[in-house]
Amino acid sequence: MTQFIATWLVTTLSLLIITRLPLGITIKDTSTAFVAALVLGLLNALLGPILRFLAFPITLLTLALFAIIINAFLLWLASRLVDGFRVDGALSAILGALVLGILNAIIFWVLPI
């Protein structure tokens, strides 16, 4: 349970940082960021493994670059489900997914969670 809460908080912080960058991703307020991080986590837990399994051949051929496309799709889908969270287009979703993954990795590396 502690790991879930830590991941949720780190993802929320990363989403808030991403909205400050010129990537085409906007979040209305902090409470929307918490909801968006929760929805994104649930999508990654429920839909992510199915998509990764189905896309395994493509992911293998592209040397795992297609995983970024899957994460971008899940980010875009989360933005469609949460009011006040907007991803402007495909390029914004791809860059946002890439930066979100990098920020999460850095935050987890810096903080002993």
DSSP file (Angstrom, degrees, kcal/mol; ACC not computed):
  #  RESIDUE AA STRUCTURE BP1 BP2  ACC     N-H-->O    O-->H-N    N-H-->O    O-->H-N    TCO  KAPPA ALPHA  PHI   PSI    X-CA   Y-CA   Z-CA
    1    1 A M     >        0   0    0      0, 0.0     4,-2.1     0, 0.0     5,-0.2   0.000 360.0 360.0 360.0 -38.1    0.0    0.0    0.0
    2    2 A T  H  >  +     0   0    0      1,-0.2     4,-2.5     2,-0.2     5,-0.2   0.893 360.0  51.5 -65.2 -39.0    2.9    2.3    0.8
    3    3 A Q  H  > S+     0   0    0      2,-0.2     4,-2.5     1,-0.2    -1,-0.2   0.887 108.5  52.2 -64.7 -38.7    4.4    1.7   -2.6
    4    4 A F  H  > S+     0   0    0      2,-0.2     4,-2.4     1,-0.2    -2,-0.2   0.930 111.6  45.5 -62.0 -46.5    1.1    2.5   -4.3
    5    5 A I  H  X S+     0   0    0     -4,-2.1     4,-2.6     2,-0.2    -2,-0.2   0.902 112.9  50.7 -65.9 -41.1    0.8    5.8   -2.5
    6    6 A A  H  X S+     0   0    0     -4,-2.5     4,-2.5     2,-0.2    -1,-0.2   0.923 112.1  46.7 -62.6 -44.1    4.4    6.7   -3.2
    7    7 A T  H  X S+     0   0    0     -4,-2.5     4,-2.5     2,-0.2     5,-0.2   0.897 111.9  51.6 -64.6 -40.3    4.0    6.0   -6.9
    8    8 A W  H  X S+     0   0    0     -4,-2.4     4,-2.2     2,-0.2    -2,-0.2   0.926 112.4  45.3 -61.6 -46.1    0.8    8.0   -6.9
    9    9 A L  H  X S+     0   0    0     -4,-2.6     4,-2.5     2,-0.2    -2,-0.2   0.900 113.5  49.3 -66.6 -41.0    2.4   11.0   -5.3
   10   10 A V  H  X S+     0   0    0     -4,-2.5     4,-2.6     2,-0.2    -2,-0.2   0.910 112.0  48.4 -65.5 -41.9    5.5   10.8   -7.6
   11   11 A T  H  X S+     0   0    0     -4,-2.5     4,-2.5     2,-0.2    -2,-0.2   0.891 110.8  51.5 -65.4 -38.7    3.3   10.6  -10.7
   12   12 A T  H  X S+     0   0    0     -4,-2.2     4,-2.2    -5,-0.2    -2,-0.2   0.936 111.1  47.4 -61.9 -46.3    1.3   13.5   -9.5
   13   13 A L  H  X S+     0   0    0     -4,-2.5     4,-2.0     1,-0.2    -2,-0.2   0.913 112.1  50.3 -61.0 -43.2    4.4   15.6   -8.9
   14   14 A S  H  X S+     0   0    0     -4,-2.6     4,-2.5     1,-0.2    -1,-0.2   0.900 109.4  51.0 -63.0 -41.1    5.7   14.6  -12.4
   15   15 A L  H  X S+     0   0    0     -4,-2.5     4,-1.7     1,-0.2    -1,-0.2   0.901 109.3  50.8 -63.0 -40.2    2.4   15.6  -14.0
   16   16 A L  H  X S+     0   0    0     -4,-2.2     4,-0.5     1,-0.2    -1,-0.2   0.875 111.7  47.8 -65.9 -36.0    2.6   19.0  -12.3
   17   17 A I  H >X S+     0   0    0     -4,-2.0     3,-1.2     1,-0.2     4,-0.5   0.908 108.5  54.9 -68.5 -41.7    6.1   19.5  -13.5
   18   18 A I  H >< S+     0   0    0     -4,-2.5     3,-1.3     1,-0.3     5,-0.4   0.848  99.9  60.1 -61.7 -34.8    5.2   18.4  -17.1
   19   19 A T  H 3< S+     0   0    0     -4,-1.7    -1,-0.3     1,-0.3    -2,-0.2   0.739  99.8  57.3 -68.0 -19.3    2.4   21.0  -17.2
   20   20 A R  H << S+     0   0    0     -3,-1.2    -1,-0.3    -4,-0.5    -2,-0.2   0.625  95.7  79.9 -82.5 -14.2    5.1   23.7  -16.7
   21   21 A L  S << S-     0   0    0     -3,-1.3     2,-2.3    -4,-0.5     3,-0.4  -0.636  95.3-109.4 -92.0 152.2    7.0   22.6  -19.8
   22   22 A P  S    S+     0   0    0      0, 0.0    -3,-0.1     0, 0.0    -2,-0.1  -0.385  80.0 117.9 -79.8  66.2    5.9   23.6  -23.3
   23   23 A L  S    S-     0   0    0     -2,-2.3    73,-0.2    -5,-0.4    72,-0.1   0.488  86.6-106.1-107.8  -7.0    4.7   20.1  -24.3
   24   24 A G  S    S+     0   0    0     -3,-0.4    64,-2.3     1,-0.3     2,-0.5   0.731  79.8 125.5  85.6  23.2    1.0   20.8  -24.9
   25   25 A I  E     -A   87   0A   0     -4,-0.4     2,-0.4    -7,-0.3    -1,-0.3  -0.971  35.1-178.6-117.5 127.0   -0.2   19.2  -21.6
   26   26 A T  E     -A   86   0A   0     60,-2.4    60,-2.9    -2,-0.5     2,-0.4  -0.957  13.7-169.5-128.2 145.4   -2.4   21.1  -19.2
   27   27 A I  E     -A   85   0A   0     -2,-0.4    58,-0.2    58,-0.2    57,-0.1  -1.000  20.1-141.3-131.8 133.4   -3.9   20.4  -15.9
   28   28 A K  S    S-     0   0    0     56,-2.3     2,-0.3    -2,-0.4    -1,-0.1   0.926  72.1 -27.6 -62.5 -50.3   -6.4   22.7  -14.3
   29   29 A D  S  > S-     0   0    0     55,-0.1     4,-1.6     1,-0.1    -1,-0.1  -0.891  70.9 -82.0-155.9-177.5   -5.3   22.4  -10.6
   30   30 A T  H  > S+     0   0    0     -2,-0.3     4,-2.0     1,-0.2     5,-0.1   0.874 122.4  54.4 -66.3 -38.7   -3.5   20.1   -8.1
   31   31 A S  H  > S+     0   0    0      1,-0.2     4,-2.0     2,-0.2    -1,-0.2   0.879 107.2  51.7 -65.3 -34.9   -6.6   18.1   -7.3
   32   32 A T  H  > S+     0   0    0      2,-0.2     4,-2.9     1,-0.2    -1,-0.2   0.870 106.7  54.6 -65.7 -36.0   -7.0   17.3  -11.0
   33   33 A A  H  X S+     0   0    0     -4,-1.6     4,-2.5     2,-0.2    -2,-0.2   0.892 107.0  50.6 -64.1 -39.5   -3.4   16.2  -11.1
   34   34 A F  H  X S+     0   0    0     -4,-2.0     4,-2.0     2,-0.2    -2,-0.2   0.926 113.6  44.4 -62.8 -44.2   -4.1   13.7   -8.2
   35   35 A V  H  X S+     0   0    0     -4,-2.0     4,-2.7     2,-0.2     5,-0.2   0.912 113.3  50.9 -66.5 -42.3   -7.1   12.3  -10.1
   36   36 A A  H  X S+     0   0    0     -4,-2.9     4,-2.7     1,-0.2    -2,-0.2   0.902 110.1  49.5 -62.9 -41.1   -5.2   12.2  -13.4
   37   37 A A  H  X S+     0   0    0     -4,-2.5     4,-2.3     2,-0.2    -1,-0.2   0.889 112.0  49.0 -65.1 -38.7   -2.3   10.3  -11.7
   38   38 A L  H  X S+     0   0    0     -4,-2.0     4,-2.4     2,-0.2    -2,-0.2   0.932 113.4  45.5 -65.2 -45.9   -4.7    7.9  -10.2
   39   39 A V  H  X S+     0   0    0     -4,-2.7     4,-2.6     2,-0.2    -2,-0.2   0.908 113.0  50.8 -64.6 -41.8   -6.5    7.2  -13.5
   40   40 A L  H  X S+     0   0    0     -4,-2.7     4,-2.4    -5,-0.2    -1,-0.2   0.902 110.7  49.5 -62.8 -40.7   -3.2    6.9  -15.3
   41   41 A G  H  X S+     0   0    0     -4,-2.3     4,-1.9     2,-0.2    -2,-0.2   0.904 111.5  48.2 -64.1 -42.0   -2.0    4.4  -12.7
   42   42 A L  H  X S+     0   0    0     -4,-2.4     4,-2.6     2,-0.2     5,-0.4   0.904 111.9  49.2 -66.1 -41.0   -5.2    2.4  -13.0
   43   43 A L  H  X>S+     0   0    0     -4,-2.6     5,-2.0     1,-0.2     4,-1.8   0.909 111.5  49.5 -63.6 -41.2   -4.9    2.4  -16.8
   44   44 A N  H  <5S+     0   0    0     -4,-2.4    -1,-0.2     3,-0.2    -2,-0.2   0.852 115.3  44.5 -65.1 -33.7   -1.3    1.3  -16.6
   45   45 A A  H  <5S+     0   0    0     -4,-1.9    -2,-0.2    -5,-0.2    -1,-0.2   0.859 127.0  26.1 -78.9 -35.8   -2.2   -1.5  -14.2
   46   46 A L  H  <5S+     0   0    0     -4,-2.6     4,-0.4    -5,-0.1    -3,-0.2   0.901 135.2  22.4 -96.7 -48.8   -5.3   -2.8  -16.0
   47   47 A L  T  X5S+     0   0    0     -4,-1.8     4,-2.3    -5,-0.4     5,-0.2   0.771 109.3  72.6 -93.0 -29.3   -5.0   -1.9  -19.7
   48   48 A G  H  ><S+     0   0    0     -5,-2.0     4,-2.8     1,-0.2     5,-0.2   0.906  95.9  48.6 -56.3 -49.9   -1.2   -1.6  -20.0
   49   49 A P  H  > S+     0   0    0      0, 0.0     4,-2.1     0, 0.0    -1,-0.2   0.871 111.6  50.9 -61.6 -35.0   -0.3   -5.3  -19.7
   50   50 A I  H  > S+     0   0    0     -4,-0.4     4,-2.4     2,-0.2    -2,-0.2   0.941 113.2  44.6 -65.9 -46.8   -2.8   -6.2  -22.3
   51   51 A L  H  X S+     0   0    0     -4,-2.3     4,-2.1     1,-0.2    -1,-0.2   0.896 113.4  50.6 -64.8 -40.1   -1.5   -3.7  -24.8
   52   52 A R  H  < S+     0   0    0     -4,-2.8     4,-0.2    -5,-0.2    -1,-0.2   0.878 111.2  49.0 -66.4 -36.7    2.1   -4.6  -24.1
   53   53 A F  H >< S+     0   0    0     -4,-2.1     3,-1.1    -5,-0.2    -2,-0.2   0.937 113.8  45.1 -66.0 -46.6    1.3   -8.3  -24.6
   54   54 A L  H 3< S+     0   0    0     -4,-2.4     4,-0.2     1,-0.2    -2,-0.2   0.835 117.4  44.9 -67.3 -31.8   -0.5   -7.6  -27.9
   55   55 A A  T 3X S+     0   0    0     -4,-2.1     4,-2.9    -5,-0.2     5,-0.3   0.300  79.3 110.8 -95.3   9.6    2.2   -5.2  -29.1
   56   56 A F  H <> S+     0   0    0     -3,-1.1     4,-2.7     1,-0.2     5,-0.2   0.887  75.8  50.8 -55.2 -44.3    5.1   -7.4  -28.1
   57   57 A P  H  > S+     0   0    0      0, 0.0     4,-2.2     0, 0.0    -1,-0.2   0.928 114.4  43.9 -61.1 -41.9    6.2   -8.3  -31.7
   58   58 A I  H  > S+     0   0    0      2,-0.2     4,-2.0     1,-0.2     8,-0.2   0.907 113.4  51.6 -67.3 -40.7    6.2   -4.6  -32.7
   59   59 A T  H  <>S+     0   0    0     -4,-2.9     5,-3.4     1,-0.2     6,-0.3   0.890 110.5  49.0 -62.7 -39.3    8.0   -3.7  -29.5
   60   60 A L  H ><5S+     0   0    0     -4,-2.7     3,-1.1    -5,-0.3    -1,-0.2   0.911 111.2  48.9 -66.0 -42.9   10.6   -6.3  -30.1
   61   61 A L  H 3<5S+     0   0    0     -4,-2.2    -2,-0.2     1,-0.2    -1,-0.2   0.829 113.4  46.6 -66.9 -32.2   11.2   -5.1  -33.7
   62   62 A T  T ><5S-     0   0    0     -4,-2.0     3,-1.2    -5,-0.1    -1,-0.2   0.266 115.8-112.7 -94.6  12.2   11.5   -1.5  -32.7
   63   63 A L  T < 5S-     0   0    0     -3,-1.1    -3,-0.2     1,-0.2    -2,-0.1   0.912  75.3 -51.6  55.7  46.6   13.9   -2.3  -29.8
   64   64 A A  T > <S+     0   0    0     -5,-3.4     3,-0.8    -8,-0.1     4,-0.4   0.454 110.2 117.9  74.1   5.8   11.3   -1.3  -27.2
   65   65 A L  T X>  +     0   0    0     -3,-1.2     3,-1.2    -6,-0.3     4,-0.8   0.799  66.8  65.8 -70.5 -26.1   10.6    2.1  -28.7
   66   66 A F  H 3> S+     0   0    0      1,-0.3     4,-1.9    -7,-0.2    -1,-0.2   0.731  85.6  72.5 -67.7 -19.6    6.9    1.1  -29.3
   67   67 A A  H <> S+     0   0    0     -3,-0.8     4,-2.3     1,-0.2    -1,-0.3   0.835  92.2  56.6 -61.7 -31.9    6.5    1.0  -25.5
   68   68 A I  H <> S+     0   0    0     -3,-1.2     4,-2.5    -4,-0.4    -1,-0.2   0.883 104.4  52.1 -66.0 -37.7    6.6    4.8  -25.6
   69   69 A I  H  X S+     0   0    0     -4,-0.8     4,-2.3     2,-0.2    -2,-0.2   0.898 109.1  49.7 -65.1 -40.1    3.7    4.8  -28.0
   70   70 A I  H  X S+     0   0    0     -4,-1.9     4,-2.2     2,-0.2    -2,-0.2   0.929 112.3  47.3 -64.0 -44.8    1.7    2.6  -25.7
   71   71 A N  H  X S+     0   0    0     -4,-2.3     4,-2.2     1,-0.2    -2,-0.2   0.875 110.8  52.7 -64.3 -36.6    2.5    4.9  -22.7
   72   72 A A  H  X S+     0   0    0     -4,-2.5     4,-2.6     2,-0.2    -1,-0.2   0.904 108.6  50.1 -64.4 -40.8    1.5    7.9  -24.9
   73   73 A F  H  X S+     0   0    0     -4,-2.3     4,-2.8     2,-0.2    -2,-0.2   0.914 110.8  48.7 -62.9 -42.5   -1.8    6.2  -25.7
   74   74 A L  H  X S+     0   0    0     -4,-2.2     4,-2.2     2,-0.2    -2,-0.2   0.875 111.5  50.0 -66.5 -36.6   -2.5    5.6  -22.0
   75   75 A L  H  X S+     0   0    0     -4,-2.2     4,-1.8     2,-0.2    -2,-0.2   0.924 112.6  46.9 -64.8 -44.1   -1.6    9.2  -21.2
   76   76 A W  H  X S+     0   0    0     -4,-2.6     4,-1.5     2,-0.2    -2,-0.2   0.912 111.5  51.1 -63.6 -42.4   -3.9   10.4  -23.9
   77   77 A L  H  X S+     0   0    0     -4,-2.8     4,-1.3     1,-0.2    -1,-0.2   0.896 108.1  52.2 -63.1 -40.3   -6.7    8.1  -22.7
   78   78 A A  H  X S+     0   0    0     -4,-2.2     4,-1.5     1,-0.2     3,-0.2   0.883 107.0  53.6 -62.1 -37.4   -6.3    9.3  -19.2
   79   79 A S  H  < S+     0   0    0     -4,-1.8     6,-0.3     1,-0.2    -1,-0.2   0.814 107.0  51.7 -68.5 -28.0   -6.7   12.9  -20.5
   80   80 A R  H  < S+     0   0    0     -4,-1.5    -1,-0.2     1,-0.2    -2,-0.2   0.767 112.6  45.8 -75.8 -25.2   -9.9   11.9  -22.2
   81   81 A L  H  < S+     0   0    0     -4,-1.3     2,-0.5    -3,-0.2    -2,-0.2   0.696 104.5  66.0 -90.8 -20.5  -11.3   10.4  -18.9
   82   82 A V  S >< S-     0   0    0     -4,-1.5     3,-1.4     3,-0.2     2,-0.2  -0.905  77.7-134.4-111.4 121.5  -10.3   13.2  -16.5
   83   83 A D  T 3  S+     0   0    0     -2,-0.5     3,-0.1     1,-0.2   -55,-0.1  -0.515  93.1  27.2 -68.9 136.4  -11.9   16.7  -16.8
   84   84 A G  T 3  S+     0   0    0     -2,-0.2   -56,-2.3     1,-0.2     2,-0.5   0.428  98.6 100.7  91.3  -0.5   -9.4   19.4  -16.5
   85   85 A F  E <   +A   27   0A   0     -3,-1.4     2,-0.4    -6,-0.3   -58,-0.2  -0.979  51.0 178.7-119.0 120.1   -6.5   17.3  -17.9
   86   86 A R  E     -A   26   0A   0    -60,-2.9   -60,-2.4    -2,-0.5     2,-0.5  -0.976  22.9-170.0-132.3 133.8   -5.7   17.9  -21.6
   87   87 A V  E     -A   25   0A   0     -2,-0.4   -62,-0.2   -62,-0.2   -63,-0.1  -0.991  18.7-150.2-116.3 122.5   -3.1   16.5  -24.0
   88   88 A D        -     0   0    0    -64,-2.3     2,-0.3    -2,-0.5    -1,-0.1   0.761  59.3 -35.7 -72.2 -27.9   -3.1   18.5  -27.2
   89   89 A G  S  > S-     0   0    0    -65,-0.2     4,-2.2     1,-0.1     5,-0.1  -0.962  72.1 -66.9-173.3-171.6   -2.1   15.9  -29.7
   90   90 A A  H  > S+     0   0    0     -2,-0.3     4,-2.6     2,-0.2     5,-0.2   0.908 125.9  49.2 -65.9 -43.2   -0.1   12.8  -30.6
   91   91 A L  H  > S+     0   0    0      1,-0.2     4,-2.7     2,-0.2     5,-0.3   0.901 111.4  50.3 -64.7 -39.4    3.3   14.6  -30.4
   92   92 A S  H  > S+     0   0    0      1,-0.2     4,-2.5     2,-0.2    -1,-0.2   0.893 111.3  49.3 -63.1 -39.3    2.3   16.0  -27.0
   93   93 A A  H  X S+     0   0    0     -4,-2.2     4,-2.5     2,-0.2    -2,-0.2   0.907 112.7  46.7 -67.0 -41.7    1.3   12.6  -25.8
   94   94 A I  H  X S+     0   0    0     -4,-2.6     4,-2.2     2,-0.2    -2,-0.2   0.949 117.0  42.4 -66.5 -48.7    4.6   11.0  -27.0
   95   95 A L  H  X S+     0   0    0     -4,-2.7     4,-2.8     1,-0.2     5,-0.2   0.899 115.0  51.6 -64.3 -39.6    6.8   13.7  -25.5
   96   96 A G  H  X S+     0   0    0     -4,-2.5     4,-2.7    -5,-0.3    -2,-0.2   0.905 110.0  48.0 -63.6 -42.4    4.7   13.8  -22.3
   97   97 A A  H  X S+     0   0    0     -4,-2.5     4,-2.1     2,-0.2    -1,-0.2   0.899 113.7  48.2 -64.8 -40.3    4.9   10.0  -21.8
   98   98 A L  H  X S+     0   0    0     -4,-2.2     4,-2.0     2,-0.2    -2,-0.2   0.936 115.5  42.7 -65.3 -47.3    8.7   10.1  -22.4
   99   99 A V  H  X S+     0   0    0     -4,-2.8     4,-3.1     2,-0.2     5,-0.2   0.876 112.0  55.2 -68.3 -37.3    9.2   13.0  -20.0
  100  100 A L  H  X S+     0   0    0     -4,-2.7     4,-2.6    -5,-0.2     5,-0.2   0.924 109.3  47.0 -61.4 -44.3    6.9   11.5  -17.4
  101  101 A G  H  X S+     0   0    0     -4,-2.1     4,-2.1     2,-0.2    -1,-0.2   0.906 114.1  47.1 -63.5 -41.7    8.9    8.3  -17.4
  102  102 A I  H  X S+     0   0    0     -4,-2.0     4,-2.4     2,-0.2    -2,-0.2   0.929 113.4  47.8 -66.4 -45.5   12.2   10.1  -17.1
  103  103 A L  H  X S+     0   0    0     -4,-3.1     4,-2.8     2,-0.2     5,-0.2   0.919 111.5  50.0 -62.5 -43.7   10.9   12.3  -14.3
  104  104 A N  H  X S+     0   0    0     -4,-2.6     4,-2.5    -5,-0.2     5,-0.2   0.920 111.5  49.2 -60.5 -42.8    9.4    9.4  -12.4
  105  105 A A  H  X S+     0   0    0     -4,-2.1     4,-1.7    -5,-0.2    -2,-0.2   0.915 112.9  46.9 -63.0 -43.0   12.7    7.5  -12.7
  106  106 A I  H  X S+     0   0    0     -4,-2.4     4,-2.5     2,-0.2     5,-0.2   0.930 113.0  48.1 -65.2 -45.5   14.7   10.6  -11.5
  107  107 A I  H  X S+     0   0    0     -4,-2.8     4,-2.8     1,-0.2    -2,-0.2   0.920 113.2  47.3 -63.9 -43.6   12.4   11.2   -8.5
  108  108 A F  H  < S+     0   0    0     -4,-2.5     5,-0.5    -5,-0.2    -1,-0.2   0.819 112.9  50.5 -67.0 -29.1   12.5    7.6   -7.5
  109  109 A W  H  < S+     0   0    0     -4,-1.7    -2,-0.2    -5,-0.2    -1,-0.2   0.881 115.1  42.1 -72.9 -38.8   16.2    7.6   -7.8
  110  110 A V  H  < S+     0   0    0     -4,-2.5    -2,-0.2    -5,-0.1    -3,-0.2   0.912 111.0  59.0 -75.3 -44.2   16.7   10.7   -5.7
  111  111 A L  S  < S-     0   0    0     -4,-2.8     2,-2.1    -5,-0.2    -1,-0.0  -0.728  84.3-130.3 -90.1 131.6   14.1    9.8   -3.0
  112  112 A P              0   0    0      0, 0.0    -3,-0.1     0, 0.0    -4,-0.1  -0.495 360.0 360.0 -79.7  77.0   14.7    6.6   -1.0
  113  113 A I              0   0    0     -2,-2.1  -107,-0.1    -5,-0.5    -4,-0.1   0.396 360.0 360.0-102.7 360.0   11.2    5.3   -1.5
